[in-house]
Amino acid sequence: YAKIVKQKDGHYLEMKIKDSGNSKVRCYGAVQIADGKKLVSETKISEFVVAPGSSNTVRAKIDTKKVEKGSYTARIVVTYKDINEKMKSIKQEMELG
């Protein structure tokens, strides 16, 4: 799951990644804030590891300094290597406003 949480000091990404395989997975990513097709802000998600057969919950503060009041799309992209060492991405979009 992934969700954006608004708190007094800003917006945060909270997401849970599950590894159902039998080897650890190294992940990294970004949260992109867009106004239509225009990218307004991007926050990198530091690399994290998910152990085999378990899940990892990640929390990251989203940079919203350049984001004015209004309605935007938050695009979450998490990248990892699969068992064949091919890069794969998980993408999720949600409204931010």
DOMI-708325 format. One record per atom (N, C-alpha, C): atom name; x, y, z. Coordinates in nm, 4 decimals, always signed. Atoms other than C-alpha are relative to their C-alpha. Layout:
<rs>
{atom: CA, x: X, y: Y, z: Z};
...
</rs>
This chain:
<rs>
{atom: N, x: +0.0835, y: -0.1180, z: +0.0000};
{atom: CA, x: +0.0000, y: +0.0000, z: +0.0000};
{atom: C, x: +0.0877, y: +0.1238, z: +0.0000};
{atom: N, x: -0.0697, y: -0.1284, z: -0.0067};
{atom: CA, x: +0.1004, y: +0.3620, z: -0.0323};
{atom: C, x: -0.1044, y: +0.1072, z: +0.0253};
{atom: N, x: +0.0907, y: -0.1110, z: -0.0235};
{atom: CA, x: -0.0579, y: +0.6787, z: +0.0984};
{atom: C, x: +0.0819, y: +0.1247, z: +0.0325};
{atom: N, x: -0.0591, y: -0.1279, z: -0.0329};
{atom: CA, x: +0.0220, y: +1.0462, z: +0.1395};
{atom: C, x: -0.0729, y: +0.0521, z: +0.1232};
{atom: N, x: +0.0566, y: -0.0458, z: -0.1254};
{atom: CA, x: -0.0315, y: +1.1812, z: +0.4911};
{atom: C, x: +0.0406, y: +0.1458, z: +0.0211};
{atom: N, x: -0.0287, y: -0.1405, z: -0.0282};
{atom: CA, x: -0.0612, y: +1.5531, z: +0.5673};
{atom: C, x: +0.0122, y: +0.0175, z: +0.1503};
{atom: N, x: -0.0212, y: -0.0300, z: -0.1408};
{atom: CA, x: +0.0843, y: +1.6618, z: +0.9009};
{atom: C, x: +0.0338, y: +0.1476, z: +0.0141};
{atom: N, x: -0.0256, y: -0.1426, z: -0.0238};
{atom: CA, x: +0.1576, y: +1.9996, z: +1.0610};
{atom: C, x: +0.1255, y: +0.0495, z: -0.0713};
{atom: N, x: -0.1267, y: -0.0426, z: +0.0601};
{atom: CA, x: +0.5126, y: +2.0084, z: +0.9231};
{atom: C, x: +0.0157, y: -0.0415, z: -0.1462};
{atom: N, x: -0.0068, y: +0.0329, z: +0.1423};
{atom: CA, x: +0.4278, y: +1.8889, z: +0.5700};
{atom: C, x: -0.0677, y: -0.1311, z: -0.0354};
{atom: N, x: +0.0569, y: +0.1245, z: +0.0517};
{atom: CA, x: +0.3287, y: +1.5885, z: +0.3610};
{atom: C, x: +0.1042, y: -0.1126, z: +0.0080};
{atom: N, x: -0.0866, y: +0.1170, z: -0.0097};
{atom: CA, x: +0.4715, y: +1.2396, z: +0.4090};
{atom: C, x: -0.0553, y: -0.1134, z: -0.0837};
{atom: N, x: +0.0354, y: +0.1242, z: +0.0669};
{atom: CA, x: +0.4722, y: +0.9261, z: +0.1988};
{atom: C, x: +0.0141, y: -0.1109, z: +0.1023};
{atom: N, x: -0.0084, y: +0.1225, z: -0.0790};
{atom: CA, x: +0.3941, y: +0.6074, z: +0.3892};
{atom: C, x: -0.0343, y: -0.1145, z: -0.0934};
{atom: N, x: +0.0281, y: +0.1144, z: +0.0865};
{atom: CA, x: +0.4230, y: +0.2828, z: +0.1964};
{atom: C, x: +0.0587, y: -0.1268, z: +0.0590};
{atom: N, x: -0.0427, y: +0.1309, z: -0.0462};
{atom: CA, x: +0.4610, y: -0.0850, z: +0.2659};
{atom: C, x: +0.0286, y: -0.0853, z: -0.1234};
{atom: N, x: -0.0415, y: +0.0845, z: +0.1110};
{atom: CA, x: +0.6519, y: -0.3100, z: +0.0254};
{atom: C, x: +0.0196, y: -0.1411, z: +0.0535};
{atom: N, x: -0.0105, y: +0.1393, z: -0.0420};
{atom: CA, x: +0.6235, y: -0.6902, z: +0.0527};
{atom: C, x: +0.0857, y: -0.0774, z: -0.0996};
{atom: N, x: -0.0838, y: +0.0882, z: +0.0816};
{atom: CA, x: +0.8843, y: -0.9379, z: -0.0770};
{atom: C, x: -0.0503, y: -0.1423, z: +0.0207};
{atom: N, x: +0.0541, y: +0.1359, z: -0.0123};
{atom: CA, x: +0.7129, y: -1.2701, z: -0.1435};
{atom: C, x: +0.0970, y: -0.1044, z: -0.0554};
{atom: N, x: -0.1000, y: +0.0914, z: +0.0548};
{atom: CA, x: +1.0288, y: -1.4213, z: -0.2956};
{atom: C, x: +0.0882, y: -0.0595, z: +0.1071};
{atom: N, x: -0.0910, y: +0.0638, z: -0.0953};
{atom: CA, x: +1.3220, y: -1.6013, z: -0.1380};
{atom: C, x: +0.1382, y: +0.0662, z: +0.0032};
{atom: N, x: -0.1248, y: -0.0760, z: -0.0113};
{atom: CA, x: +1.5949, y: -1.3373, z: -0.1741};
{atom: C, x: -0.0338, y: +0.1457, z: +0.0288};
{atom: N, x: +0.0264, y: -0.1389, z: -0.0362};
{atom: CA, x: +1.6284, y: -0.9831, z: -0.0453};
{atom: C, x: -0.0089, y: +0.0868, z: -0.1254};
{atom: N, x: +0.0202, y: -0.0926, z: +0.1106};
{atom: CA, x: +1.5265, y: -0.6945, z: -0.2683};
{atom: C, x: +0.0435, y: +0.1386, z: +0.0446};
{atom: N, x: -0.0410, y: -0.1389, z: -0.0248};
{atom: CA, x: +1.6953, y: -0.3531, z: -0.2798};
{atom: C, x: -0.0884, y: +0.0907, z: -0.0846};
{atom: N, x: +0.0926, y: -0.0907, z: +0.0672};
{atom: CA, x: +1.4518, y: -0.0758, z: -0.3665};
{atom: C, x: +0.0427, y: +0.1446, z: +0.0197};
{atom: N, x: -0.0162, y: -0.1446, z: -0.0132};
{atom: CA, x: +1.4719, y: +0.2973, z: -0.4266};
{atom: C, x: -0.1088, y: +0.0626, z: -0.0850};
{atom: N, x: +0.1067, y: -0.0584, z: +0.0797};
{atom: CA, x: +1.2383, y: +0.5482, z: -0.5814};
{atom: C, x: -0.0109, y: +0.1494, z: +0.0146};
{atom: N, x: +0.0270, y: -0.1434, z: -0.0048};
{atom: CA, x: +1.0795, y: +0.8895, z: -0.5941};
{atom: C, x: -0.1495, y: +0.0236, z: +0.0136};
{atom: N, x: +0.1370, y: -0.0496, z: -0.0008};
{atom: CA, x: +0.7605, y: +1.0796, z: -0.5256};
{atom: C, x: +0.0011, y: +0.1246, z: -0.0876};
{atom: N, x: +0.0086, y: -0.1125, z: +0.0920};
{atom: CA, x: +0.6742, y: +1.3143, z: -0.8107};
{atom: C, x: -0.1342, y: +0.0692, z: +0.0181};
{atom: N, x: +0.1225, y: -0.0786, z: -0.0092};
{atom: CA, x: +0.4202, y: +1.5941, z: -0.7745};
{atom: C, x: -0.0176, y: +0.0680, z: -0.1358};
{atom: N, x: +0.0236, y: -0.0533, z: +0.1338};
{atom: CA, x: +0.2653, y: +1.6915, z: -1.1066};
{atom: C, x: -0.1294, y: +0.0792, z: -0.0062};
{atom: N, x: +0.1182, y: -0.0793, z: +0.0333};
{atom: CA, x: +0.0200, y: +1.9525, z: -1.2300};
{atom: C, x: -0.0271, y: -0.0304, z: -0.1460};
{atom: N, x: +0.0194, y: +0.0498, z: +0.1363};
{atom: CA, x: -0.1192, y: +1.7794, z: -1.5361};
{atom: C, x: +0.1247, y: -0.0778, z: -0.0400};
{atom: N, x: -0.1229, y: +0.0670, z: +0.0431};
{atom: CA, x: +0.1904, y: +1.6732, z: -1.7302};
{atom: C, x: +0.1257, y: +0.0714, z: +0.0475};
{atom: N, x: -0.1138, y: -0.0786, z: -0.0466};
{atom: CA, x: +0.4131, y: +1.9377, z: -1.5687};
{atom: C, x: +0.0478, y: -0.0504, z: +0.1366};
{atom: N, x: -0.0592, y: +0.0433, z: -0.1257};
{atom: CA, x: +0.6487, y: +1.8056, z: -1.2988};
{atom: C, x: +0.0297, y: +0.1224, z: +0.0856};
{atom: N, x: -0.0146, y: -0.1149, z: -0.0899};
{atom: CA, x: +0.6357, y: +2.0469, z: -1.0040};
{atom: C, x: +0.1084, y: -0.0256, z: +0.1044};
{atom: N, x: -0.0942, y: +0.0336, z: -0.1063};
{atom: CA, x: +0.8464, y: +1.8645, z: -0.7433};
{atom: C, x: +0.0310, y: -0.1491, z: -0.0059};
{atom: N, x: -0.0369, y: +0.1411, z: -0.0086};
{atom: CA, x: +1.0345, y: +1.5391, z: -0.6986};
{atom: C, x: +0.0827, y: -0.0217, z: +0.1260};
{atom: N, x: -0.0714, y: +0.0376, z: -0.1212};
{atom: CA, x: +1.1514, y: +1.3800, z: -0.3737};
{atom: C, x: +0.0522, y: -0.1416, z: -0.0174};
{atom: N, x: -0.0611, y: +0.1329, z: +0.0112};
{atom: CA, x: +1.3942, y: +1.0883, z: -0.3866};
{atom: C, x: -0.0303, y: -0.0821, z: +0.1250};
{atom: N, x: +0.0169, y: +0.0945, z: -0.1108};
{atom: CA, x: +1.3264, y: +0.7825, z: -0.1711};
{atom: C, x: +0.1311, y: -0.0761, z: +0.0117};
{atom: N, x: -0.1285, y: +0.0672, z: -0.0219};
{atom: CA, x: +1.6519, y: +0.6502, z: -0.0234};
{atom: C, x: -0.0144, y: -0.1507, z: -0.0152};
{atom: N, x: +0.0009, y: +0.1453, z: +0.0170};
{atom: CA, x: +1.7468, y: +0.2904, z: -0.0949};
{atom: C, x: -0.0368, y: -0.0684, z: +0.1309};
{atom: N, x: +0.0365, y: +0.0809, z: -0.1157};
{atom: CA, x: +1.5946, y: +0.0349, z: +0.1391};
{atom: C, x: -0.0066, y: -0.1453, z: -0.0432};
{atom: N, x: -0.0033, y: +0.1437, z: +0.0284};
{atom: CA, x: +1.6018, y: -0.3437, z: +0.1620};
{atom: C, x: -0.1231, y: -0.0661, z: +0.0606};
{atom: N, x: +0.1107, y: +0.0803, z: -0.0508};
{atom: CA, x: +1.3108, y: -0.5843, z: +0.1971};
{atom: C, x: +0.0495, y: -0.1443, z: +0.0053};
{atom: N, x: -0.0470, y: +0.1370, z: -0.0195};
{atom: CA, x: +1.4027, y: -0.9249, z: +0.3401};
{atom: C, x: -0.0981, y: -0.0996, z: -0.0614};
{atom: N, x: +0.0883, y: +0.1008, z: +0.0602};
{atom: CA, x: +1.2663, y: -1.2420, z: +0.1797};
{atom: C, x: -0.1132, y: -0.0412, z: +0.0941};
{atom: N, x: +0.1152, y: +0.0430, z: -0.0770};
{atom: CA, x: +0.9184, y: -1.3349, z: +0.2950};
{atom: C, x: -0.0488, y: +0.1007, z: +0.1017};
{atom: N, x: +0.0434, y: -0.1006, z: -0.0967};
{atom: CA, x: +0.8692, y: -1.0087, z: +0.4819};
{atom: C, x: -0.0395, y: +0.1289, z: -0.0713};
{atom: N, x: +0.0366, y: -0.1293, z: +0.0566};
{atom: CA, x: +0.7636, y: -0.6486, z: +0.4326};
{atom: C, x: +0.0766, y: +0.1098, z: +0.0726};
{atom: N, x: -0.0703, y: -0.1139, z: -0.0567};
{atom: CA, x: +0.9176, y: -0.3098, z: +0.4985};
{atom: C, x: -0.0884, y: +0.1224, z: -0.0184};
{atom: N, x: +0.0772, y: -0.1231, z: +0.0072};
{atom: CA, x: +0.7337, y: +0.0116, z: +0.5787};
{atom: C, x: +0.0965, y: +0.1171, z: -0.0092};
{atom: N, x: -0.0879, y: -0.1139, z: +0.0256};
{atom: CA, x: +0.8970, y: +0.3275, z: +0.4444};
{atom: C, x: -0.0796, y: +0.1280, z: +0.0208};
{atom: N, x: +0.0611, y: -0.1310, z: -0.0218};
{atom: CA, x: +0.8213, y: +0.6844, z: +0.5483};
{atom: C, x: +0.0993, y: +0.1053, z: -0.0460};
{atom: N, x: -0.0877, y: -0.1049, z: +0.0515};
{atom: CA, x: +0.9627, y: +0.9871, z: +0.3680};
{atom: C, x: -0.0756, y: +0.1314, z: -0.0089};
{atom: N, x: +0.0612, y: -0.1319, z: +0.0118};
{atom: CA, x: +0.8915, y: +1.3599, z: +0.3890};
{atom: C, x: +0.0076, y: +0.0446, z: -0.1453};
{atom: N, x: +0.0083, y: -0.0435, z: +0.1391};
{atom: CA, x: +0.7812, y: +1.5009, z: +0.0537};
{atom: C, x: +0.0323, y: +0.1488, z: -0.0080};
{atom: N, x: -0.0364, y: -0.1402, z: +0.0207};
{atom: CA, x: +0.9371, y: +1.8248, z: -0.0689};
{atom: C, x: -0.1151, y: +0.0706, z: -0.0709};
{atom: N, x: +0.1127, y: -0.0741, z: +0.0583};
{atom: CA, x: +0.6407, y: +2.0588, z: -0.1254};
{atom: C, x: +0.0271, y: +0.1507, z: -0.0012};
{atom: N, x: -0.0343, y: -0.1424, z: -0.0042};
{atom: CA, x: +0.8287, y: +2.3922, z: -0.1116};
{atom: C, x: -0.0445, y: +0.0744, z: -0.1260};
{atom: N, x: +0.0353, y: -0.0641, z: +0.1271};
{atom: CA, x: +0.7569, y: +2.4655, z: -0.4811};
{atom: C, x: -0.1457, y: -0.0234, z: -0.0394};
{atom: N, x: +0.1377, y: +0.0359, z: +0.0308};
{atom: CA, x: +0.3991, y: +2.3390, z: -0.4647};
{atom: C, x: -0.0950, y: +0.1031, z: +0.0612};
{atom: N, x: +0.0980, y: -0.0972, z: -0.0470};
{atom: CA, x: +0.1363, y: +2.6122, z: -0.4427};
{atom: C, x: -0.1299, y: -0.0723, z: +0.0323};
{atom: N, x: +0.1287, y: +0.0620, z: -0.0318};
{atom: CA, x: -0.2135, y: +2.5473, z: -0.3084};
{atom: C, x: -0.0718, y: -0.0368, z: -0.1292};
{atom: N, x: +0.0728, y: +0.0462, z: +0.1173};
{atom: CA, x: -0.4242, y: +2.3500, z: -0.5530};
{atom: C, x: -0.0084, y: -0.1512, z: -0.0010};
{atom: N, x: +0.0124, y: +0.1449, z: +0.0157};
{atom: CA, x: -0.4902, y: +2.0002, z: -0.6807};
{atom: C, x: +0.1121, y: -0.0509, z: -0.0901};
{atom: N, x: -0.1127, y: +0.0580, z: +0.0715};
{atom: CA, x: -0.2001, y: +1.7857, z: -0.7974};
{atom: C, x: -0.0135, y: -0.1515, z: -0.0014};
{atom: N, x: -0.0104, y: +0.1447, z: +0.0011};
{atom: CA, x: -0.1189, y: +1.4260, z: -0.8799};
{atom: C, x: +0.1333, y: -0.0379, z: +0.0627};
{atom: N, x: -0.1223, y: +0.0548, z: -0.0590};
{atom: CA, x: +0.1329, y: +1.2430, z: -0.6618};
{atom: C, x: +0.0262, y: -0.1338, z: -0.0673};
{atom: N, x: -0.0386, y: +0.1233, z: +0.0685};
{atom: CA, x: +0.3151, y: +0.9726, z: -0.8560};
{atom: C, x: +0.1142, y: -0.0634, z: +0.0791};
{atom: N, x: -0.1004, y: +0.0725, z: -0.0777};
{atom: CA, x: +0.5076, y: +0.7161, z: -0.6512};
{atom: C, x: +0.0603, y: -0.1061, z: -0.0909};
{atom: N, x: -0.0697, y: +0.0967, z: +0.0838};
{atom: CA, x: +0.7700, y: +0.5134, z: -0.8365};
{atom: C, x: +0.1057, y: -0.0690, z: +0.0858};
{atom: N, x: -0.0981, y: +0.0788, z: -0.0730};
{atom: CA, x: +0.9656, y: +0.2325, z: -0.6676};
{atom: C, x: +0.0662, y: -0.0941, z: -0.1003};
{atom: N, x: -0.0748, y: +0.0804, z: +0.0952};
{atom: CA, x: +1.2404, y: +0.0584, z: -0.8664};
{atom: C, x: +0.0803, y: -0.1064, z: +0.0744};
{atom: N, x: -0.0755, y: +0.1106, z: -0.0580};
{atom: CA, x: +1.4051, y: -0.2788, z: -0.7935};
{atom: C, x: +0.0451, y: -0.0934, z: -0.1113};
{atom: N, x: -0.0418, y: +0.1018, z: +0.0961};
{atom: CA, x: +1.5813, y: -0.5671, z: -0.9688};
{atom: C, x: -0.0747, y: -0.1291, z: +0.0308};
{atom: N, x: +0.0686, y: +0.1269, z: -0.0209};
{atom: CA, x: +1.3894, y: -0.8890, z: -1.0247};
{atom: C, x: +0.1017, y: -0.1136, z: +0.0106};
{atom: N, x: -0.0864, y: +0.1167, z: -0.0189};
{atom: CA, x: +1.5292, y: -1.2415, z: -0.9868};
{atom: C, x: +0.0985, y: -0.0180, z: -0.1155};
{atom: N, x: -0.0876, y: +0.0085, z: +0.1173};
{atom: CA, x: +1.6818, y: -1.2152, z: -1.3383};
{atom: C, x: +0.0850, y: +0.1251, z: -0.0181};
{atom: N, x: -0.0787, y: -0.1236, z: +0.0010};
{atom: CA, x: +1.8513, y: -0.8824, z: -1.2522};
{atom: C, x: -0.0523, y: +0.1046, z: -0.0977};
{atom: N, x: +0.0619, y: -0.1016, z: +0.0845};
{atom: CA, x: +1.6105, y: -0.6856, z: -1.4730};
{atom: C, x: -0.0650, y: +0.1057, z: +0.0887};
{atom: N, x: +0.0602, y: -0.1093, z: -0.0758};
{atom: CA, x: +1.5004, y: -0.3444, z: -1.3493};
{atom: C, x: -0.1518, y: -0.0015, z: -0.0193};
{atom: N, x: +0.1461, y: -0.0039, z: +0.0010};
{atom: CA, x: +1.1317, y: -0.3305, z: -1.2609};
{atom: C, x: -0.0449, y: +0.1213, z: +0.0802};
{atom: N, x: +0.0542, y: -0.1139, z: -0.0738};
{atom: CA, x: +0.9156, y: -0.0437, z: -1.1385};
{atom: C, x: -0.1435, y: -0.0259, z: +0.0403};
{atom: N, x: +0.1375, y: +0.0000, z: -0.0494};
{atom: CA, x: +0.6020, y: -0.0227, z: -0.9299};
{atom: C, x: -0.0425, y: +0.1460, z: +0.0007};
{atom: N, x: +0.0470, y: -0.1387, z: +0.0075};
{atom: CA, x: +0.3983, y: +0.2920, z: -0.9975};
{atom: C, x: -0.1401, y: +0.0099, z: +0.0566};
{atom: N, x: +0.1336, y: -0.0268, z: -0.0537};
{atom: CA, x: +0.1011, y: +0.4361, z: -0.8151};
{atom: C, x: -0.0235, y: +0.1494, z: -0.0028};
{atom: N, x: +0.0368, y: -0.1406, z: +0.0017};
{atom: CA, x: -0.0785, y: +0.7662, z: -0.8591};
{atom: C, x: -0.1164, y: +0.0243, z: +0.0935};
{atom: N, x: +0.1104, y: -0.0392, z: -0.0866};
{atom: CA, x: -0.3064, y: +0.9504, z: -0.6198};
{atom: C, x: -0.0122, y: +0.1506, z: -0.0016};
{atom: N, x: +0.0235, y: -0.1441, z: -0.0038};
{atom: CA, x: -0.4586, y: +1.2944, z: -0.5794};
{atom: C, x: +0.0656, y: +0.0597, z: +0.1237};
{atom: N, x: -0.0599, y: -0.0736, z: -0.1100};
{atom: CA, x: -0.2810, y: +1.5482, z: -0.3626};
{atom: C, x: -0.0567, y: +0.1416, z: -0.0059};
{atom: N, x: +0.0579, y: -0.1335, z: +0.0051};
{atom: CA, x: -0.4579, y: +1.8668, z: -0.2659};
{atom: C, x: -0.0298, y: +0.0554, z: +0.1353};
</rs>
